[in-house]
Amino acid sequence: MQMRTRPPRAAGLRPANQGRRIERERRTIAAMIAIYCRDHHHHGADARAHAAVDTDADTGAADPQCADCAELLRYANQRLDVCVFGESKMPCNDCTVHCYSSSRRGRIVEVMRYAGPRMPLHHPFLGLMHFVDKLRARF
């Protein structure tokens, strides 16, 4: 007698979120982390001269220059990949699901509180769209 078996599943994971809204969130968090890193981790012209700065063609944002900020950006992108809301995602501070671990949540809140008010100066479009997303989530 043959036993029925379930077909193997592909690790039980769903595909990563993709779309215009998620990609804009990726650009926004990358810009915020770049602003924070530039202002907090690389003081003086000497440190900037020795740091390799790659510029993103889409946003004009410099990639994070220190290992801690690069790791935080990688983690934030990973969280965006698995966000349960996908394209209907609201801003993280208004979200009902806290997907950041408690140790990294404090760090990302610190980055967002510092870089958020500076976004309109460095990245006007991303700053405006982030503000519009906040308004949409409230109404």
Sequence and secondary structure as in RCSB ss.txt:
>XXXX:A:sequence
MQMRTRPPRAAGLRPANQGRRIERERRTIAAMIAIYCRDHHHHGADARAHAAVDTDADTGAADPQCADCAELLRY
ANQRLDVCVFGESKMPCNDCTVHCYSSSRRGRIVEVMRYAGPRMPLHHPFLGLMHFVDKLRARF
>XXXX:A:secstr
         STT      SHHHHHHHHHHHHHHHHHHHHHT  HHHHHHHS   B TTT  B   SHHHHHHHHH
HHHHHHT TTGGG   GGG SS  S HHHHHHHHHHHHHHGGGHHHH HHHHHHHHHHHHHHH 
